[in-house]
């Protein structure tokens, strides 16, 4: 990958983020709120670290965002049924309604991206997933699945 490719990747990310943010702001939301509610609607309750990672936010900023979303009754905090020390974040009914409006606002942006990329949209998606996976921080192997030592 050469310098121009890296510059183009940055340029596309900025432009895409700006278009999404503009569409969401017109619907009364922002990109971070949309990312949080999209995750919670797809997966159900999630711990804060998973929400922060998905929303591409540092933990303190994510905590403040979730606090505001709780105040707006978009999300709820509940204790984990399996580990009462852990708190999970869930989309509220009001949050799901808001997400439906926000997704409608984003639909035109998605359609425009698909028009620009054309029939190669699935290839682009796969390449971006591969690149993101390859750039993800390495995690320690799970001891339960690691081969025995020796």
C-alpha positions in Angstrom: 0.0 0.0 0.0 1.5 3.3 -1.0 1.2 6.8 0.5 -1.5 7.9 -1.9 -3.6 4.9 -1.0 -3.3 5.7 2.7 -4.2 9.4 2.0 -7.3 8.3 0.0 -8.4 5.9 2.8 -8.2 8.8 5.2 -10.0 11.1 2.9 -12.8 8.6 2.3 -13.2 7.9 6.1 -13.5 11.7 6.8 -16.0 12.3 4.0 -18.1 9.2 4.9 -18.1 10.2 8.6 -19.1 13.8 7.8 -22.0 12.6 5.5 -23.3 10.2 8.1 -23.0 12.8 10.9 -24.8 15.4 8.7 -27.7 13.0 8.0 -27.9 12.0 11.7 -27.8 15.6 12.9 -30.8 16.4 10.6 -32.6 13.6 12.5 -31.6 14.9 16.0 -28.8 12.5 16.7 -25.1 12.1 16.2 -22.8 9.4 14.9 -21.8 8.1 18.4 -25.4 7.8 19.6 -26.3 5.9 16.4 -23.4 3.5 16.7 -24.3 2.8 20.3 -28.0 2.1 19.6 -27.2 0.1 16.5 -25.0 -2.2 18.5 -27.5 -2.6 21.4 -30.4 -3.2 18.9 -28.4 -5.9 17.2 -26.9 -7.6 20.2 -29.0 -6.8 23.2 -27.3 -5.9 26.5 -23.6 -5.2 26.3 -21.0 -4.2 28.9 -19.6 -0.7 28.6 -16.2 -1.8 27.2 -17.9 -3.5 24.3 -20.1 -0.4 23.7 -17.0 1.9 23.8 -15.1 -0.4 21.3 -17.9 -0.6 18.9 -18.6 3.2 19.0 -14.9 3.9 18.6 -14.8 5.9 21.8 -12.5 6.0 24.8 -14.1 4.7 28.0 -14.6 8.1 29.7 -16.2 9.7 26.6 -18.4 6.6 26.2 -19.5 6.8 29.8 -20.5 10.4 29.4 -22.4 9.6 26.2 -24.2 6.7 27.8 -25.1 8.9 30.8 -26.7 11.4 28.4 -28.5 8.6 26.6 -29.8 7.3 29.9 -31.1 10.8 30.8 -32.8 11.0 27.4 -34.3 7.5 28.0 -32.6 6.0 24.9 -30.7 3.3 26.8 -31.1 1.6 30.2 -28.4 0.2 32.6 -29.2 -3.1 34.2 -27.1 -5.6 36.3 -25.9 -8.6 34.4 -28.0 -11.7 35.4 -24.9 -13.8 35.5 -22.5 -11.4 37.2 -24.3 -8.9 39.4 -21.1 -6.8 39.7 -21.3 -6.1 36.0 -23.6 -3.6 34.4 -25.1 -4.0 30.9 -26.4 -1.3 28.6 -29.7 -2.0 26.7 -31.7 0.0 24.2 -35.0 1.3 25.6 -38.2 1.3 23.7 -37.7 5.0 23.1 -34.2 4.2 21.9 -35.4 1.7 19.4 -37.9 4.2 18.0 -35.2 6.8 17.7 -32.9 4.3 16.0 -35.6 3.6 13.4 -35.7 7.3 12.6 -31.9 7.6 12.5 -31.6 4.5 10.3 -34.0 6.1 7.8 -31.8 9.3 7.8 -28.8 7.1 7.1 -30.4 5.1 4.4 -29.9 7.8 1.7 -26.2 8.0 2.6 -25.9 4.2 2.4 -27.6 4.2 -1.0 -25.3 6.9 -2.3 -22.2 4.9 -1.1 -23.6 1.9 -2.9 -24.2 3.9 -6.1 -20.6 5.2 -6.0 -19.0 1.8 -5.4 -21.4 0.0 -7.8 -21.3 -3.8 -8.1 -18.1 -4.0 -6.1 -19.7 -3.1 -2.8 -19.4 -6.7 -1.4 -15.7 -6.8 -2.4 -15.1 -3.4 -0.7 -16.9 -4.7 2.4 -14.8 -7.8 2.5 -11.5 -5.9 1.9 -12.4 -3.4 4.7 -13.2 -6.2 7.1 -9.9 -8.0 6.3 -8.0 -4.7 6.8 -9.8 -3.9 10.0 -9.2 -7.5 11.3 -5.5 -7.3 10.4 -5.1 -4.0 12.2 -7.0 -5.0 15.3 -4.8 -5.1 18.4 -3.5 -8.6 19.1 -5.2 -10.2 22.1 -3.7 -12.7 24.5 -4.7 -16.3 23.6 -7.6 -17.7 25.6 -6.1 -20.3 28.0 -9.2 -22.5 27.5 -8.5 -22.9 23.8 -4.7 -22.7 23.8 -2.8 -25.9 22.9 -1.2 -27.6 25.9 2.3 -26.5 26.8 5.2 -28.9 26.4 
